[in-house]
Amino acid sequence: MNIKEIKNPKFLKDMNNKELEELSKDIREFLIESVSHTGGHLSSNLGIVELTICLHKVFDSPKDKIVFDVSHQSYIHKILTGRASKFNTLRQRNGLSGFQKRSESVHDAYEAGHSSTSLSAALGLAIGRDMNKEDNHVIAVIGDGSISNGLCYEALNQIGSTKTKLIIILNDNNMSISKNVGALHNHLDKIRNGHYKKLKTKTKTVLSKIPGIGLFLSNALGILKDSIKKIYNKNGFIFEELGIDYYGPIHGHDFKELEEYLNIAKKSESPVLIHVITEKGKGYVFAENDTTGSWHGVSPFDKTTGLPLETNDLTSWSEIVSDSLIRLMNKDIVVITPAMETGSKLTKLKAMFPNNFIDVGIAEEHALVLANGLSLENKIPFVSIYSSFLQRGYDEILHDIARMNTHVIIGIDRCGIVGRDGETHQGVFDVTFLLPIPNLIIACPKDSIECTNMIKTAIDTSSPFCIRYSRASLEYKKAEITEIPIGSWEQITEGNDGTLITYGDFVNESIEIIEKLKKDGIKIELVNARFLKPIDEKYFKEIIKKDKPIFVYEESMKTGSLGSYLGTLTNKNIITYGVEDLFVHQGSRKELLVGLELDKNTIYKKIKKEIGRSK
């Protein structure tokens, strides 16, 4: 089948299982070919092909609303709703989003880029539907990793108590199906479908009418039923106890079984959870054999060999941080990650120091409070967490860590412009919500040597310490490890025509700007503001005394930035170059910086113009 000719999912209604299997094969081939050129989330999408096809066959999108948790696994959904012809633009600037996007299609009922929001969102859609007296289905598709997040249990508690008609698909790709256990589960579930419920009701009615012992026998039947569930159906018992009907586990690549259970759920008037077992990476040998998660999100690759198309000799910031922790490791350091062992390059550290490593799963808030508890026992927790996910832990940083002024180190990975994952993943907000919080130390290194020294400084201090680093790669240089005076700034170049203050990756980019200005006869002082909090007050006062233009160049939101903070400390005008009041869309970092007018060439021109005006 020509996948690019698909306009909507209506054609699925008339297809038999053999035709659906052929379609699954075609979609997998299309996905592998397409993602090999653009990069993207591959394994999770390969594993959900049959399930997505069957969802669109049984239900009627967009009338029926399908919410994919995180939605990085919505590629098949996009294909079936007429967007295959745009897959060459996937995750590119102004192209197809890697997630559900309401502005892209009426078939995208919700959108997200972070995990565990689907159940709450779906319940909201279902309650709204009922209030509007409409008749449609709401389906939430959530993974076994995402459902471990606390937000899901808040939603499940509400779903079970409201008894609102809602279908939850638990896509479990972390375990294989055992034929015997699977057959037993399927058999028990078939007994527990509509026929079983009718039989149960009838049996209890009859038993209750028996004089003397009827009520006892009726109650005993309920106890027996619950005992059987506990023994044979441990996965489903917790959902049943919450008031949600459970079916499964079922085979996630079997169209007959999928359609049968989806139709059972479709007929239900109360909340239902279908537990589906799928194989992550199915249909592509490299992804199927992946044990480290490296095929979850991929850069462009050779589909024949599985090797990346682009390689370099540089080292990611995440690797530098991880290696620095290995160099500095002692018995009291505990490294914590919320399900980002691979992304944050912590696998080697985990293997070397298994007793000093904790993966809490997708639970950012828990990771931070856990770290706070450890610190009270004189341990030194280092929480490695993506900037865009740190937003979820704002209250824990404010209420627990900073307020108690404990020794927790937070490694803020993926800060700044992240790129192709779009608005939900750009790390441009952490500075704005961290700067106002008392007691925090916030630092951002310019290179690998400074990074290791900052971690050493953080370990040896006693205050909450945040270290920001981007997704970029750089030359990994090592030197003797020394501490950096907290709050100290560093002068990179001298100059009397103005001062450019910056930090992180922008330091090295600013050196090129300074060199270009120097050729124009403009000498600018470049300052590495490696500590955003506390600032180097003595140095900053010296800068103010020069009475020359002051520029602050940041890969952060402009409002609430270092530049805006420095502006509160002086009556002198400070010109800040940062992200304006908008969400940064997808694209390469280079493209996005140009679009935001934060690229080196644009900043050079702006500073040159301002210096000319001041002269």
C-alpha positions as CSV (number, residue, x, y, z in Angstrom):
1,M,0.0,0.0,0.0
2,N,1.2,3.5,-0.8
3,I,1.3,4.9,2.8
4,K,1.5,8.5,1.5
5,E,-1.9,8.2,-0.1
6,I,-3.7,7.7,3.2
7,K,-6.1,10.6,3.8
8,N,-8.0,9.4,6.9
9,P,-8.5,6.1,8.9
10,K,-12.0,5.3,7.4
11,F,-10.5,2.7,5.0
12,L,-9.6,0.5,8.0
13,K,-13.2,-0.4,8.7
14,D,-13.4,-2.8,5.7
15,M,-10.0,-4.5,6.0
16,N,-9.7,-8.0,7.3
17,N,-6.9,-9.2,9.6
18,K,-4.6,-10.4,6.8
19,E,-4.9,-7.0,5.1
20,L,-4.2,-5.3,8.4
21,E,-1.1,-7.4,8.9
22,E,0.1,-6.3,5.4
23,L,-0.6,-2.7,6.3
24,S,1.4,-3.1,9.5
25,K,4.4,-4.3,7.5
26,D,4.1,-1.4,5.1
27,I,3.9,1.1,7.9
28,R,6.9,-0.3,9.6
29,E,9.0,-0.1,6.4
30,F,7.8,3.4,5.8
31,L,8.7,4.4,9.4
32,I,12.2,2.9,9.3
33,E,12.9,4.6,5.9
34,S,11.5,7.9,7.0
35,V,13.0,8.2,10.5
36,S,16.4,7.0,9.2
37,H,16.5,10.4,7.3
38,T,15.0,12.7,9.9
39,G,15.7,11.1,13.2
40,G,13.0,10.7,15.8
41,H,11.3,8.3,18.2
42,L,11.6,5.0,16.5
43,S,11.3,2.0,18.9
44,S,8.2,3.2,20.7
45,N,6.4,3.7,17.3
46,L,7.4,0.4,15.9
47,G,6.0,-1.3,18.9
48,I,2.5,0.3,18.7
49,V,1.7,-0.2,15.0
50,E,-1.0,-2.9,15.4
51,L,-2.5,-1.2,18.5
52,T,-2.8,2.2,16.7
53,I,-4.3,0.6,13.6
54,C,-6.9,-1.3,15.6
55,L,-7.8,1.8,17.7
56,H,-8.6,3.6,14.4
57,K,-10.5,0.7,13.1
58,V,-12.7,0.2,16.2
59,F,-13.2,3.9,17.0
60,D,-14.1,6.9,14.9
61,S,-11.6,9.7,15.1
62,P,-11.9,12.7,15.3
63,K,-15.4,12.2,16.9
64,D,-13.8,9.7,19.3
65,K,-10.7,11.3,20.9
66,I,-7.5,9.4,21.2
67,V,-4.9,10.9,23.7
68,F,-1.4,9.5,23.5
69,D,0.6,10.0,26.6
70,V,3.8,12.0,25.9
71,S,2.7,11.4,22.3
72,H,6.2,10.6,20.9
73,Q,4.6,7.3,19.9
74,S,1.9,9.0,17.7
75,Y,3.7,8.6,14.4
76,I,1.3,5.8,13.2
77,H,-1.6,7.9,14.3
78,K,-0.3,10.7,12.2
79,I,0.2,8.4,9.2
80,L,-3.4,7.0,9.5
81,T,-4.8,10.5,9.7
82,G,-3.3,11.7,6.5
83,R,0.1,13.1,7.4
84,A,2.5,10.6,5.9
85,S,3.3,12.8,2.9
86,K,4.9,15.3,5.4
87,F,7.1,12.8,7.2
88,N,10.2,14.1,5.4
89,T,9.7,17.3,7.5
90,L,9.3,15.4,10.8
91,R,10.9,17.4,13.6
92,Q,12.3,19.9,11.1
93,R,11.7,23.7,11.4
94,N,8.2,24.5,10.3
95,G,7.6,20.8,9.7
96,L,5.6,17.9,11.2
97,S,5.9,17.8,15.0
98,G,7.3,14.7,16.7
99,F,4.3,14.8,19.0
100,Q,0.5,15.2,18.8
101,K,-0.2,18.8,17.7
102,R,-3.7,20.3,17.8
103,S,-2.8,22.8,15.1
104,E,-1.7,20.0,12.8
105,S,-4.9,18.0,12.6
106,V,-8.4,17.7,14.0
107,H,-7.5,14.1,14.9
108,D,-5.0,15.4,17.6
109,A,-7.3,15.8,20.6
110,Y,-4.6,16.8,23.0
111,E,-0.8,17.5,22.9
112,A,2.1,16.9,25.2
113,G,5.8,16.2,25.3
114,H,6.1,15.2,28.9
115,S,4.8,12.0,30.4
116,S,1.8,11.0,32.5
117,T,-0.7,13.8,31.6
118,S,-2.9,11.6,29.4
119,L,-5.2,10.2,32.1
120,S,-6.0,13.6,33.6
121,A,-6.5,15.1,30.2
122,A,-8.7,12.2,29.0
123,L,-10.9,12.4,32.1
124,G,-11.3,16.2,31.5
125,L,-12.4,15.4,27.9
126,A,-14.8,12.7,29.1
127,I,-16.4,14.9,31.8
128,G,-16.7,17.8,29.4
129,R,-18.3,15.4,26.9
130,D,-20.9,14.3,29.5
131,M,-21.6,17.9,30.5
132,N,-22.2,18.8,26.8
133,K,-24.5,15.7,26.5
134,E,-22.4,14.4,23.6
135,D,-21.9,10.7,22.7
136,N,-18.3,9.8,21.9
137,H,-15.5,7.8,23.3
138,V,-12.3,9.0,24.9
139,I,-9.3,6.8,24.8
140,A,-6.0,7.4,26.7
141,V,-2.9,5.4,25.5
142,I,-0.2,5.3,28.2
143,G,3.0,3.3,28.6
144,D,4.1,1.2,31.5
145,G,6.8,3.7,32.3
146,S,4.6,6.8,32.2
147,I,1.9,5.2,34.4
148,S,4.4,5.0,37.3
149,N,4.3,8.8,37.7
150,G,2.3,10.1,40.6
151,L,0.2,12.3,38.4
152,C,-1.4,9.1,37.0
153,Y,-2.4,7.8,40.4
154,E,-4.1,11.1,41.1
155,A,-6.0,10.7,37.9
156,L,-6.8,7.0,38.4
157,N,-8.2,7.8,41.8
158,Q,-10.6,10.3,40.3
159,I,-11.5,8.1,37.3
160,G,-12.4,5.3,39.6
161,S,-14.6,7.4,41.9
162,T,-16.4,9.3,39.2
163,K,-17.1,6.2,37.1
164,T,-17.0,8.3,34.0
165,K,-17.0,6.3,30.7
166,L,-13.3,6.3,29.7
167,I,-11.0,3.8,28.1
168,I,-7.4,3.4,29.2
169,I,-4.9,1.5,27.1
170,L,-1.9,0.4,29.1
171,N,0.8,-0.2,26.5
172,D,3.3,-2.4,28.3
173,N,6.5,-2.9,26.3
174,N,8.8,-3.9,29.1
175,M,8.0,-7.6,29.3
176,S,7.4,-10.5,26.9
177,I,4.3,-12.7,26.9
178,S,4.5,-16.1,28.4
179,K,2.1,-18.4,26.5
180,N,0.8,-20.2,29.5
181,V,0.4,-17.1,31.7
182,G,-1.0,-15.2,28.8
183,A,-3.5,-17.9,28.0
184,L,-4.6,-18.1,31.6
185,H,-5.1,-14.3,31.8
186,N,-7.0,-14.3,28.5
187,H,-9.2,-17.1,29.7
188,L,-10.0,-15.4,33.0
189,D,-10.7,-12.1,31.3
190,K,-13.1,-13.7,28.9
191,I,-14.9,-15.2,31.9
192,R,-15.0,-11.7,33.4
193,N,-16.5,-10.0,30.3
194,G,-20.2,-9.2,29.9
195,H,-21.3,-12.9,30.3
196,Y,-19.5,-13.2,33.6
197,K,-21.0,-10.0,35.0
198,K,-24.5,-11.2,34.1
199,L,-23.8,-14.6,35.6
200,K,-22.3,-13.0,38.8
201,T,-25.4,-10.8,39.3
202,K,-27.8,-13.7,38.7
203,T,-25.9,-16.0,41.0
204,K,-25.7,-13.5,43.8
205,T,-29.5,-12.8,43.5
206,V,-30.3,-16.5,43.6
207,L,-27.9,-17.2,46.5
208,S,-29.2,-14.3,48.6
209,K,-32.7,-15.8,48.5
210,I,-31.7,-19.0,50.2
211,P,-33.1,-18.9,53.7
212,G,-30.6,-18.7,56.6
213,I,-27.3,-19.0,54.7
214,G,-28.1,-17.0,51.4
215,L,-26.5,-13.7,52.4
216,F,-23.4,-15.5,53.7
217,L,-23.0,-17.4,50.4
218,S,-23.5,-14.3,48.4
219,N,-20.8,-12.4,50.3
220,A,-18.5,-15.5,50.1
221,L,-18.8,-15.4,46.3
222,G,-17.4,-11.9,46.3
223,I,-14.6,-12.8,48.6
224,L,-13.7,-15.8,46.4
225,K,-13.7,-13.6,43.3
226,D,-11.3,-11.2,44.9
227,S,-9.1,-14.0,46.1
228,I,-8.8,-15.4,42.6
229,K,-7.9,-11.9,41.3
230,K,-5.2,-11.6,43.9
231,I,-3.7,-15.0,43.0
232,Y,-3.9,-15.0,39.2
233,N,-4.4,-11.4,38.2
234,K,-2.1,-9.3,40.3
235,N,-1.6,-6.6,37.6
236,G,-5.3,-5.9,37.4
237,F,-6.3,-6.1,41.0
238,I,-5.1,-2.6,41.8
239,F,-7.1,-1.1,39.0
240,E,-10.2,-3.1,40.0
241,E,-9.8,-1.9,43.6
242,L,-9.7,1.7,42.3
243,G,-13.1,1.1,40.5
244,I,-11.7,0.5,37.0
245,D,-12.6,-2.7,35.0
246,Y,-9.4,-4.4,34.0
247,Y,-8.8,-6.7,31.0
248,G,-5.5,-8.3,30.2
249,P,-2.7,-8.7,29.6
250,I,-3.5,-9.2,25.9
251,H,-1.3,-9.7,22.8
252,G,-0.6,-6.2,21.4
253,H,0.3,-7.5,17.9
254,D,-2.7,-9.8,17.4
255,F,-5.5,-8.0,15.5
256,K,-8.2,-10.5,16.5
257,E,-7.4,-10.2,20.2
258,L,-7.0,-6.4,20.1
259,E,-10.3,-5.8,18.2
260,E,-12.2,-8.2,20.6
261,Y,-11.1,-6.4,23.7
262,L,-11.4,-2.9,22.3
263,N,-15.0,-3.6,21.4
264,I,-15.7,-4.9,24.9
265,A,-14.3,-1.6,26.2
266,K,-16.3,0.3,23.6
267,K,-19.5,-1.1,25.0
268,S,-18.7,-0.4,28.6
269,E,-20.4,2.5,30.4
270,S,-17.8,2.6,33.1
271,P,-14.0,3.2,33.1
272,V,-12.0,0.4,31.6
273,L,-8.3,-0.4,31.4
274,I,-6.9,-2.8,28.8
275,H,-3.4,-4.1,29.5
276,V,-1.7,-4.6,26.2
277,I,1.7,-6.3,25.8
278,T,3.8,-5.0,22.9
279,E,7.4,-5.4,21.7
280,K,9.3,-2.2,21.6
281,G,11.2,-1.8,18.3
282,K,9.2,-4.6,16.6
283,G,10.1,-5.2,13.0
284,Y,13.6,-3.7,13.1
285,V,16.3,-6.0,14.4
286,F,18.6,-3.3,15.8
287,A,15.7,-1.8,17.8
288,E,14.4,-5.2,18.9
289,N,17.8,-6.1,20.4
290,D,18.2,-2.7,22.1
291,T,18.8,-3.2,25.8
292,T,20.0,0.3,26.6
293,G,17.3,2.5,25.1
294,S,19.6,3.9,22.4
295,W,16.9,3.3,19.8
296,H,14.2,5.2,21.7
297,G,15.1,8.5,20.2
298,V,17.6,8.4,17.2
299,S,19.5,10.8,15.0
300,P,19.5,10.0,11.2
301,F,21.0,6.6,10.6
302,D,21.8,4.0,7.9
303,K,18.9,1.6,8.0
304,T,21.0,-1.3,6.7
305,T,23.7,-1.1,9.3
306,G,21.9,0.8,12.0
307,L,24.9,3.2,12.3
308,P,24.4,6.9,12.7
309,L,25.0,9.0,9.5
310,E,26.9,11.7,11.4
311,T,29.7,11.1,13.9
312,N,32.1,13.4,15.6
313,D,35.0,13.2,18.0
314,L,33.4,15.6,20.5
315,T,31.9,14.7,23.8
316,S,28.5,15.5,25.1
317,W,28.1,17.7,28.2
318,S,26.2,14.7,29.8
319,E,29.2,12.4,29.3
320,I,31.5,15.0,30.8
321,V,29.3,15.5,33.9
322,S,29.0,11.7,34.3
323,D,32.8,11.1,33.9
324,S,33.5,14.0,36.4
325,L,31.2,12.3,38.9
326,I,33.1,9.1,38.4
327,R,36.4,10.9,39.0
328,L,35.1,12.6,42.1
329,M,33.1,9.6,43.5
330,N,33.2,8.8,47.2
331,K,31.1,6.6,49.5
332,D,28.6,9.4,50.3
333,I,27.7,10.6,46.8
334,V,24.4,9.2,45.5
335,V,23.5,9.8,41.8
336,I,19.7,9.9,41.2
337,T,17.9,10.0,37.8
338,P,14.2,10.0,36.9
339,A,14.4,7.4,34.1
340,M,17.2,9.2,32.3
341,E,20.1,6.8,32.8
342,T,20.9,6.5,29.1
343,G,20.0,10.1,28.1
344,S,22.2,11.5,30.9
345,K,25.0,9.1,30.1
346,L,25.0,7.5,33.5
347,T,25.2,3.8,32.5
348,K,29.0,3.5,33.1
349,L,28.7,5.2,36.5
350,K,25.9,2.8,37.4
351,A,28.0,-0.2,36.5
352,M,31.0,1.1,38.5
353,F,29.0,2.3,41.5
354,P,25.7,0.3,41.7
355,N,25.2,1.1,45.4
356,N,25.6,4.9,44.7
357,F,23.0,5.0,41.9
358,I,19.2,5.2,42.1
359,D,16.8,5.3,39.1
360,V,13.4,6.3,40.5
361,G,11.6,6.0,37.1
362,I,9.5,8.8,35.7
363,A,9.1,10.6,39.0
364,E,10.9,14.0,39.0
365,E,9.2,15.3,42.2
366,H,10.0,12.1,44.1
367,A,13.7,12.2,42.9
368,L,14.2,15.7,44.4
369,V,12.5,15.0,47.7
370,L,14.3,11.6,48.0
371,A,17.6,13.6,47.4
372,N,16.6,16.0,50.2
373,G,16.0,13.1,52.6
374,L,19.4,11.6,51.7
375,S,21.1,14.9,52.4
376,L,19.7,15.0,55.9
377,E,21.5,11.7,56.5
378,N,24.8,13.3,55.5
379,K,24.8,11.9,51.9
380,I,25.6,14.1,48.9
381,P,22.8,13.5,46.3
382,F,23.4,14.5,42.7
383,V,20.1,14.6,40.8
384,S,20.6,14.5,37.0
385,I,17.5,15.9,35.4
386,Y,16.6,17.5,32.1
387,S,15.8,21.3,32.3
388,S,12.4,20.8,30.7
389,F,11.5,18.1,33.3
390,L,12.8,20.1,36.2
391,Q,9.7,22.3,35.8
392,R,7.8,19.5,37.4
393,G,10.0,19.7,40.5
394,Y,9.7,23.4,41.1
395,D,7.8,23.1,44.4
396,E,10.2,20.4,45.7
397,I,13.2,22.7,45.0
398,L,11.5,25.7,46.6
399,H,9.6,24.1,49.5
400,D,11.9,21.3,50.4
401,I,15.5,21.7,49.2
402,A,16.0,25.5,49.2
403,R,13.8,26.3,52.2
404,M,15.6,23.7,54.3
405,N,18.9,24.8,52.7
406,T,20.1,21.3,52.3
407,H,23.2,19.9,50.4
408,V,21.5,18.7,47.2
409,I,23.3,19.0,43.9
410,I,21.0,19.3,40.8
411,G,22.6,18.7,37.4
412,I,20.3,20.5,34.9
413,D,20.9,18.6,31.7
414,R,19.6,19.9,28.3
415,C,19.5,23.5,29.3
416,G,19.1,26.2,26.6
417,I,17.9,25.5,23.0
418,V,17.4,21.8,22.7
419,G,16.1,21.6,19.1
420,R,13.9,19.2,17.3
421,D,11.6,18.1,20.1
422,G,10.1,21.6,20.1
423,E,8.3,23.6,22.7
424,T,7.9,21.0,25.3
425,H,11.7,20.2,25.5
426,Q,13.5,23.6,25.2
427,G,15.4,24.2,28.4
428,V,14.9,28.0,28.4
429,F,12.8,28.4,31.6
430,D,14.9,27.0,34.4
431,V,16.9,30.3,35.0
432,T,13.7,32.3,35.2
433,F,12.1,30.1,37.9
434,L,15.3,29.3,39.9
435,L,16.9,32.7,40.2
436,P,14.3,34.1,42.7
437,I,14.6,31.1,45.0
438,P,16.6,31.9,48.2
439,N,19.7,29.8,49.2
440,L,20.3,28.3,45.7
441,I,23.7,28.4,44.0
442,I,23.3,28.4,40.2
443,A,26.3,27.8,38.0
444,C,26.9,27.2,34.3
445,P,30.3,26.1,33.1
446,K,31.9,27.2,29.8
447,D,34.0,24.1,29.2
448,S,34.8,20.6,30.5
449,I,37.6,21.7,32.9
450,E,35.3,24.3,34.5
451,C,32.5,21.8,34.7
452,T,34.6,19.2,36.7
453,N,35.8,22.0,39.0
454,M,32.2,23.2,39.5
455,I,31.1,19.7,40.5
456,K,34.1,19.5,42.9
457,T,33.0,22.9,44.4
458,A,29.4,21.7,44.7
459,I,30.4,18.5,46.5
460,D,32.6,20.4,49.0
461,T,30.0,23.1,49.8
462,S,26.9,22.6,52.0
463,S,24.3,24.5,50.1
464,P,21.8,23.5,47.4
465,F,23.8,23.8,44.1
466,C,22.5,23.8,40.5
467,I,24.8,23.1,37.6
468,R,23.4,23.8,34.1
469,Y,24.7,22.2,30.9
470,S,23.3,21.9,27.4
471,R,22.8,19.1,24.9
472,A,25.8,20.3,22.9
473,S,29.1,18.4,22.4
474,L,32.5,19.8,22.9
475,E,36.2,19.0,23.3
476,Y,36.7,17.1,26.5
477,K,39.8,18.4,28.2
478,K,41.0,17.3,31.6
479,A,43.2,19.1,34.2
480,E,44.0,19.0,37.8
481,I,40.7,19.4,39.7
482,T,40.4,22.5,41.8
483,E,37.6,24.4,43.5
484,I,36.1,27.6,42.0
485,P,35.3,30.4,44.5
486,I,31.5,30.5,44.7
487,G,30.1,33.6,43.0
488,S,33.3,34.4,41.1
489,W,33.2,35.6,37.5
490,E,36.0,35.4,35.0
491,Q,37.3,38.0,32.6
492,I,38.0,36.4,29.2
493,T,39.0,39.5,27.2
494,E,39.7,43.1,28.0
495,G,38.0,46.1,26.4
496,N,37.0,49.7,27.1
497,D,34.2,50.1,24.6
498,G,31.7,48.0,26.5
499,T,31.1,44.7,28.4
500,L,29.5,41.5,27.2
501,I,28.4,39.2,30.0
502,T,27.4,35.7,29.2
503,Y,27.7,32.1,30.4
504,G,27.8,28.4,29.3
505,D,28.0,27.6,25.5
506,F,27.6,31.3,24.7
507,V,31.0,32.1,26.2
508,N,32.9,30.4,23.3
509,E,30.5,31.8,20.8
510,S,31.0,35.3,22.2
511,I,34.7,35.0,21.7
512,E,34.1,34.9,18.0
513,I,31.8,37.9,18.3
514,I,34.5,39.8,20.2
515,E,37.1,39.0,17.5
516,K,34.9,40.3,14.8
517,L,34.2,43.5,16.7
518,K,38.0,43.9,17.3
519,K,38.5,44.0,13.5
520,D,36.1,46.9,13.4
521,G,38.1,48.7,16.0
522,I,35.7,47.9,18.8
523,K,37.2,46.4,22.0
524,I,34.7,44.6,24.2
525,E,35.3,43.1,27.6
526,L,34.0,39.6,27.7
527,V,32.9,38.2,31.1
528,N,32.2,34.6,31.9
529,A,29.3,34.9,34.5
530,R,29.8,31.3,35.5
531,F,27.8,31.9,38.6
532,L,24.3,33.3,38.0
533,K,23.6,33.2,41.7
534,P,25.3,34.5,43.7
535,I,26.8,37.0,41.3
536,D,30.3,38.5,41.5
537,E,29.1,41.8,43.1
538,K,32.6,43.3,43.3
539,Y,33.3,42.6,39.6
540,F,29.9,43.8,38.6
541,K,30.3,47.1,40.4
542,E,33.6,47.6,38.6
543,I,31.8,47.1,35.3
544,I,29.2,49.7,36.2
545,K,31.8,52.2,37.1
546,K,33.2,52.1,33.6
547,D,30.1,53.8,32.4
548,K,30.1,51.9,29.1
549,P,27.4,49.8,27.4
550,I,26.6,46.5,29.2
551,F,25.3,43.6,27.2
552,V,24.0,40.3,28.6
553,Y,23.8,37.4,26.1
554,E,21.7,34.4,27.3
555,E,20.2,31.2,26.0
556,S,17.3,31.7,28.3
557,M,14.0,33.5,28.5
558,K,14.6,37.3,28.6
559,T,12.1,37.9,31.3
560,G,13.5,36.7,34.6
561,S,17.0,36.2,33.1
562,L,20.4,37.1,34.6
563,G,20.2,40.3,32.5
564,S,16.9,41.3,34.0
565,Y,18.2,40.6,37.5
566,L,21.4,42.6,36.9
567,G,19.1,45.5,35.8
568,T,17.6,45.6,39.2
569,L,21.0,46.3,40.8
570,T,21.8,49.5,38.8
571,N,20.1,52.5,37.2
572,K,22.3,51.9,34.2
573,N,20.6,50.5,31.1
574,I,21.5,46.9,30.5
575,I,20.8,45.5,27.1
576,T,19.8,41.8,27.3
577,Y,19.7,39.4,24.4
578,G,17.5,36.4,25.2
579,V,14.4,34.6,24.2
580,E,11.4,36.9,23.9
581,D,8.0,36.1,25.2
582,L,7.2,33.0,23.1
583,F,7.5,29.2,23.0
584,V,10.5,28.1,20.9
585,H,9.4,25.7,18.2
586,Q,11.3,22.8,16.7
587,G,14.3,22.9,14.4
588,S,18.1,22.6,14.7
589,R,19.8,24.7,17.3
590,K,21.5,26.8,14.6
591,E,18.2,27.4,12.8
592,L,16.4,28.4,16.0
593,L,19.1,30.8,17.2
594,V,18.9,32.6,13.8
595,G,15.1,32.7,14.1
596,L,15.4,34.1,17.6
597,E,18.1,36.6,16.5
598,L,20.5,35.1,19.0
599,D,23.0,33.7,16.5
600,K,26.6,35.0,16.6
601,N,26.3,37.1,13.5
602,T,23.1,38.9,14.6
603,I,24.5,39.7,18.1
604,Y,27.7,41.0,16.5
605,K,25.6,43.4,14.4
606,K,23.5,44.5,17.3
607,I,26.4,45.2,19.6
608,K,28.2,47.1,16.8
609,K,25.2,49.2,16.2
610,E,24.8,50.0,20.0
611,I,28.5,50.9,20.4
612,G,28.2,53.2,17.4
613,R,25.2,54.8,18.9
614,S,26.8,55.3,22.3
615,K,29.9,56.9,20.7
